[in-house]
Amino acid sequence: MMEKSWQLLGIEETTDKDVIRQAYRAKLPVYHPETDPDGFKALREAYEYAMHYADFPESTIDISLSELQPEENTSSELSEQELQANEICQNYQALLDDPERRYNINQWHQFVASFYDYPMEVIDIAKWQLLEISYNASYLSLTCAKVLADSLRWRQQLTTQSPDKVEQYDNFLNQVNNGDYFDYALLPTINKTIQNVTLDYFDFARWIFWERPPEVGEMNYYLSQDTVVYLPDDKQLMLQFAKWFCFALTPNQAILDYALSRLNQTDLEENLIIEWKYIVANQYSLLNDKDNSLKYWLEIYNSGHYQEKSVSWLIHWCAINAKNYLPLLIFALNQSHCLAIDIAEDPLYTVPRLSPTTISLLIKLKKEDFSTEIAEFITWALMENWDYRQILSSILNDDGSNRLARLYRHAIMLRHGNEILLQEILDEQSEDAFEQFILQNLQRQAKQNLIWLSELKPVKEFKEWLFDNNETVPIPEKFNPQSQNNQLIVVRLLLDRFDYLPYTAKLRLYNNFNYSHMEMNDWSVFFTIKEFCDFPMPPNASIRANNKNAYWQWYRYCILVIALANEPVETIKYLQKEHNIFYIPDDSPIFSIVQTIKNNHCQDITQLYNAIESNNKLINCILINYPESIESVIDKPNNFDFADITQKIEQLWQPKLANSNPIYLMLLNQILLSKYEQKPKLHEAQQKIAGNSQELNKIAKILEKEWRFPLTFDKEKYQYTEQVEIIKNFAERLSRYYGLCNEEELQTLIEFKDDADNDLILRLCCALLLKQNTQNQEKINSLAIAKNSPWQFWRVNGRTDIKGFLLQISFSLISWIIIELFGLEKMLDTITFSIISYDTTAFSIIFYIIIINAFFAVKRRFNDIYRGQPYFAILFIIFLPIFLIPCWFSSFEKINRNGPPIERKKPVS
């Protein structure tokens, strides 16, 4: 029997029950109980023999299966009571062996009722034998055994048994109390073997489910095997059975069909509906039915159950079937656990924000797998301050025709949208189930933001101040940017939502906040206050009612203006696309630049720049951020050197400067090429501008040699204004390394260069002069020049301020008055005669000293106001006799070639 059993199972002799079970499961399809009942019976006997061998390997010998049954006690010496007890045990064994009665609880009640036919002494003998049989019985129904256990009171009398068996019996009775995990009475009653096979199948599956680690995959392997078992019509068992398939990730159409049939029942309880929907969703997923699986997973998530599993599956499904929706889905599923505004002590706790789970999911996304706009959305979502500049292209791309772009717009508007745009999220609907699911979650967050915007006390108080018609109302201290409190952070988040603001509100923001606090409104405020432009009024409620896209188009136009100023190159690339819908009024300040961009299809940004006409302040402001533009040099001249500018003029800006005023270009060249070694290049450049014009050649020659324009030339023709003369004079002075401008002159240059109404070349000249002044100042600052003091009368190359000048002049006069008052002339004459052999009076010596001292004082005073002006020495000689004129000149408050200005201690306040 032993060798035949192992051969039938197809394995080597072993005591590993798992190996035996797996071998048995593998052989079952070969010996089908209906087509090969004898083979099936032999396989079953081999299995039972192998299992018995696994329990008792040393005592099991090569005997037949029937010989394994307990021997009957044939002793004739048994008492009558013992014989009756054996009769009860035989009847019990017959019950356990009878497939029709073994799981019929009524038969067990009848068996218990038969105890009344026996004396109590017999029952006392039989009860513990029945317990031992029950303990050792295979395929025992615990529910039925509980009838016997309660009747014989095994639990209550267990302590009367031998101590070595109390613990094992106690564990067994605990199992009996728990009952069967399904109704064994639903098993077929025609064949004991079929009952045993079915129980083995489910028992082993339960053991794998509870005892084996899931990562090993044993459950999937077990359930995936072809086998024939009877499935009892037990709803709880079938629910558990179906869950095993979901747990093992094993697809099974029969399980799906059964789950769908259960869902079609009208009397199903709510909790069971959820369970069966979960199974249906899993099986549809495992069977790769993406549409039906999505439908049921969405229903499960919305039910509030299995949400963690639902989220995990939805993200996985989206990554495979709708990848472009994935960042949007993660953002929509965000659960912002902000406190209610009526209980939060700190207003910052009421602000909706991304949860750590959402952030971690977004971080795992690879931006290179997505389009530029979606990658920018991911970057924006992960930024702490949610910089709107990251998603400008996403906003511009959404003309309302693309459903996906519209959904991304709604996600962005949770952070940057005002009440109207948040309400548009709430009003949105989609016929697509997945998009509607995303919308529902965005709407949930939109409600949070609307409550925050409309009911939070600091927000309402700030709005009252911002929109107050009284311009003199000061900003509340708690909103002062210097306060740096959480209420100010809430205000900044409010101002990060673009909205139309009246002029008084913009003026308040301009006077009280810097751009980092205004975020999306900073350009709008800047444009309005600087009179570059003002955004149009948004469409009113009646217009929005007739055109649901009207407000978004207004918002998008405003963003276009901001984007052109903030990221001109990227925005221009977008506008050059064939399909983009923008309504731009004819009177819009960006109308001309947009028309130029759309009509000029050159891909080279330099060529496009040369084609753009800077005909208003807004376009000038836009071109400041345009790379390699003249406006960018004018805005920040210290970022460039003169060689760069010269190269750009020659290589990049020639088309833009070709028709410019020639004397302005000459002045520009004069500034750029003023060094001695650059004379040949300067001459060549000026001749190129003058061409064949005699008049221009004459102007170029004089300007090149003498830093002036001819006294007689048509100033009106060449628009030679007083401002041009001033710029030329500044240029001549700054061409010397010690030439400098004072603060008033520098401010004149700054104002001229920043005024977009002025000529572009002259503005560039002013910017370069400002840079030249900075360079000259740095050179002079690097020189080792001694400090100046008012008492240094002898330093003809020193400096003195007005007080020092008056002190030096007064010193000579006071000395003369003292000599006259005290009659010291004779004494001085005597001293002078003894020292000097020739006839020299003290009066003449003192007079010369006074004159020299006065000369030194004037010279030091002139040194103090000297800024490198040409012909300054001539002016000094002219004004020398008039001592008091220098008193009215203001000092140059920086280091010049004569050293630093006089330092005087400020009075203590």
C-alpha positions, 0 to 999 in steps of 0.5 A: 500500500505504501509504495502504491500510494506515493506512486499514485500521488506522483511524489516521493515519501514525505511527511510534509503535508503541504507537499501531499496536499499540492500533489493531491490537488495536481492529480484531481483533474486526472481522476474525475469522480464522474468519469473515473470513480474507481481512480478517484477512490484510489487517489483519495485512499492514497491521499488519506494514507499519506496524510496518516503517514505524515502524522505517524511515520514510524507506526504506519506500515504497509497495510490497506486503508481499511486496516487503518480503521480502529479495531473493534473491541471484541472482548467478551469480558466487557460489562453490559454498560461498556457494551452499551457505551460501545454501541453508542460510539458505533452509532456515532461513527456511523453518523460521521460516516454517513454522507446523508446524515453527517451534516444534518443537524436534525440527525445529530439531535436525533442521535442525542435523543437516543441517549434517553434509551441508555442509563446515565452510567452508560452515558458517563462512560460514552461521553468521553469516548465520543469526545475522543472520537470527535477530536480525532474525526476528519471532516467534522461539522463543528456546528453539529458537534456543538449539539453533542458538546452542549448535551454532554456538557464536555466544557463544564466537566473537562477538568475531570479528565486527565491533565495531559488532555485538558489543554488539547480538548479545551482548544478543540471545544473553543473551535466547536463554539466558533462553529463552521465557517459555512453551512456544511448541510449544503454539501451534496449528500450522495457521496462522502468523497465529494464532501471530503474533497470540497472541505479539503479544498476550502480548508486548504485555501483558508489555511493559505489565506490566514497562515501563508505570507501573501507575497509568496503567491501560494493563494494565486497558484492554488486557486489557478489550478484546474480542479473540480469541487462542489460550490455550496450555495452558502452566501457567506462562503461564496463571499469569502471565496470570491475575496480569496480570488481578489486577494490572490489577484486571480481572475475568474469569470465564474466568480464575476458572474456570481458576484453580478448575480448577487448584485442583481438581488433587490433585498441585498443589504447595504454592506453586502452591496459594497462587498460584492461591488468590490469583488466585481471591480476587482474581477473586472480589473483582473479580466482587463475590462477597463471600462466596467472596472472603472465604473465599479471602482468609482462607485466604491470610492464614492461609497466611502468604503475601500477608499485606500484601495480605490485610490490605489487602483484608480491611480494605477488605472489612470497611469495606464489608460489615461496618463495625461489625467494622472497629475490631475487625478492625484491633485483632485483626490487631495484631502485637505484637512483644514480646520473649520473657520469657526473653531480655528484659532490661527487663520493659517490652519483654515487654508486648504493645502496639499496633504503629505500623501498628495505631495508624495504621489506627485513627487513620484511622477516623472515630468519627462513622461508628460507634455510641457504644460502638464510638467509645469503643472506638477512643478507648480503644485509642488512649489511651496508658494504655488508660483503662478508663473509656472502655469502661464502656458497652461492657462493660455492654452485653455481656450475652452474647447479642450476638456482636459485643459479645462479640468487642469484650469479648474485645478489651478483655479483652486489656488489662483481663482476668485469667487467667480472662477471657483463657482464655475468649478461648482457649475461644471458637469461632464458626461464622461464618468472619469472626468465627472469623478475628477470634477466632483473632487475638485468641487469638494475642494472649491467649496472649501476655498469659497468658504475660506474666501467669503467667511474667514474674518481676516479675509473679510477685514482685509477686503473692507480696507482694500475696497474702501472708497476713502483713500486716506484709510491707513492699512490695519497694523495686523496686515502691515507687511512689516508685521510678518504674522499669519494673518499677513500670510492669509492676505498674501494667499488672497492676493495670489488670486487674480481679480479685477481691482479698482484704481483705489485698491491698486493704489493701496497695494502699490503703496503698502505691498511689494510684488512678492506679497501681491503675486498675481496682481503685481503686474496689474498694479504696476501697469495701472500705477505707471499708466502703462495700461489698465485691464478692461472691466470683466464681463457682468452677470448678464454677459456671463449668463449668455456666454459661459466662457466670457469671464474665462476669456477676460481672465485669459486676456489679462493673463496674456498681458502678464505673460507677455511681460513676464515670459515674452519668448514662451508666450510669443511661441504660443501666439505663433501657433496656428490655433489659439483663440484670443479676443484682443480689442483694437484699442488694447495696448498689446494689439500691435505686438500680437499682430506683429507676432502672428503676421511674422512667422520667423522662428528667430527671436532676434528677427522678431524683436527687430520687427516689433515696434515699441510704440507704447509703454506697455510694449516697452515693459514687455520687451524688458524681459525679452532676451538680447533686447535694447530694453533689457539693457536699458532696464539693467545696464550694469548686467552688460559691458560696452563690448557686448553692446557694441557687438549687439549693435553690429550683429543683432540690432542693425535692422531696428536701428537702421532708420534711427536718428543719425546724430543719436547713433553718433552720440551712442557710438561716441559713448561706446567707443570713447577710449583712445585705442578705439579711435579707428573703430569710432571713426569707421562707425561714424563714417558708416552712419554719415555716408555721403552726407556732407552735413553728417560727415561734418557733424561726425568729424567735430563730435569725434574730435571735440565732443561737441556738435557744430554751432550751425546745423539744423537742430530741428531736422535732427531733433537736437533738443536741450535734453540731447545737449545735456546727455552729450555734456554728461557723456563728455564728462564721463568719458574721462575716468574721473568724470562723475555725476551727482545724485541730481544728475543721475536722477535725471538720467534715470528718469530719462531712460525709464520714460518709454516715450523718449527715443530708444537710442537716447534712453540707451545712451542714458543707461550706458552713462549710468554704467559709466558713472558706476565704473568711474566711481569704482576706479576713483574709490580704489585709489589711495587718496587721503581723507580731507579735513576743514583745517588742511588749509595748505592742501591745494589738491584737497577738498573743503565744504562750504563751512570749511571754505568760510572758515579758511577765508575768515582765518585770514581776515581775522588775522589781519584785524588782530594785527590792526587792532593791536598795532603789531605792524611795527613788531612784524616789520622788525622781525621781517627786517631781521630775517629778510635783508631786502626792504619788505614790509610785514603788510605786504607779506601778510597781504600775500599770505591772505591772497594765497590762502584765499586762492587755496580756499577757492581751489579746495572749494572747486575741488569739492564740487568738481565732477570731471567737467571739461574746461573746469580750469578755465572756469576756475580762473574766471571765477577766482576773483569772485571769492563768494561764488563757490560758497553757493555751490553744493558739494559732490557727495562722493569720492572724486579725484581729490578724495572723499568729501568732508566728514562731519559728525551728525548732531545727536538727536 
